[in-house]
Amino acid sequence: MTIPVISDLIDRLFSGRTQHSRDDVKRRLQIVLAHDRLDLDPQTLERMRQEIIQVVSRYVEIDFETLEFSLETDQRVTALIANVPIRRMRPPNTAPDRPIDAELEAADIELDLSDGDILLRDETEEPTPTLPRSKEFVVIDDPDGRHDKAF
Amino acid sequence: MSRIIVMTSGKGGVGKTTCTANLGMALAKSGQRVAVIDADFGLRNLDLLLGLENRIVYTAIDVLAGECRLDQALVKDKRQPNLALLPAAQNRSKESIKPEQMQRLVKALTKVYNFILIDSPAGIEMGFRNAIAPAREAIIVTTPEISAVRDADRVIGLLEANDIKAVRLIINRLRPAMVEAGQMMSVKDVQGILSIPLLGVIPDDEQVIVSTNKGEPLILEEKLSLAGMAFANVTLRLQGEKVPLMDLSAPPEGFLTRLKRLFDP
């Protein structure tokens, strides 16, 4: 991500301006059009997100603090982008298709609407992890590394 | 076969009617037989932009009611005999006409005219559905603003759903200086977001207001303004000619030579 930084610097040097509303409008339009084009109501989207979290949680422990879901659109094709940071693997003896605690965890997730971005908060914090803490990222589809916080 | 084109935008006030008036006049000037239809029942304006408001006797509603023949309702332009306007009724609502009736009117017009431009009302309700019903092509008019682009995108989706596949874009009221300053979306930005072929770009031009004041489309000026030239280019592209986009950041002298090249081949 060095190119935007350099162009930003050049802009600052030559125009004395740091903020370009042109970038804001493009970013805002991309998110709003992704939602418009999909024509998905927020309830369905939320249900889908909960279910994705449940499925992923069967295999791994998710870091709910930094979890991100967004819709993006390019060339009239809309993509669901999920950025799911992993805390650690689930113990190997847990069968993947069996309902386990994680589903209950996911169901208990509260929506934090306080600052515009909806964050998922995990209330049921577990004690010391059994495996060494390593932060990995499962990116379902995110070719350009952009994950706008859409909701 | 006649080309039936709907001019639409979703959002109001982006320049649909101005584009219809200028495109219609320019096509007529280039020798095509053109009918422009005002599909904005209850809020007609196309007659004003063409300066034909005092010559309306009958409207599309009267034709459909059988109170007059179609040719009696058509207002022929005295400046440009190839152009005719089918006015909308001002005292009726958009619900007073059905898509099938619009199709019947247009079908009758195709016998005489080879270009039929339908000026759609804003919105995506009944008036819009009437306007798109007979169309085989669409021109989306938008401005480089967030609300206009969002609405345009919605309309593009609706046109696709209604099987109108030839959809092209006019970006109106572009302000090159603002784009260069990073305070307005560029042509590339808007086209990239909407992802439909570009028919042309009309720069923001005070002359547009002057021409609407007089009821004379820009394209009738002896010495074309910047926006007038842009409309001339759009008209050429609509007829299949390859005309490069105007360089809107160049000094005015560049445009004049460009214009000469355009009109004295």
Boltz contact constraints between the chains, C-beta under 6 A:
constraints:
  - contact:
      token1: [A, 20]
      token2: [B, 182]
      max_distance: 6.0
  - contact:
      token1: [A, 21]
      token2: [B, 183]
      max_distance: 6.0
  - contact:
      token1: [A, 22]
      token2: [B, 182]
      max_distance: 6.0
  - contact:
      token1: [A, 22]
      token2: [B, 185]
      max_distance: 6.0
  - contact:
      token1: [A, 25]
      token2: [B, 146]
      max_distance: 6.0
  - contact:
      token1: [A, 25]
      token2: [B, 185]
      max_distance: 6.0
  - contact:
      token1: [A, 26]
      token2: [B, 189]
      max_distance: 6.0
  - contact:
      token1: [A, 29]
      token2: [B, 146]
      max_distance: 6.0
  - contact:
      token1: [A, 29]
      token2: [B, 149]
      max_distance: 6.0
  - contact:
      token1: [A, 29]
      token2: [B, 193]
      max_distance: 6.0
  - contact:
      token1: [A, 32]
      token2: [B, 150]
      max_distance: 6.0
  - contact:
      token1: [A, 33]
      token2: [B, 153]
      max_distance: 6.0
  - contact:
      token1: [A, 75]
      token2: [B, 195]
      max_distance: 6.0
  - contact:
      token1: [A, 76]
      token2: [B, 195]
      max_distance: 6.0
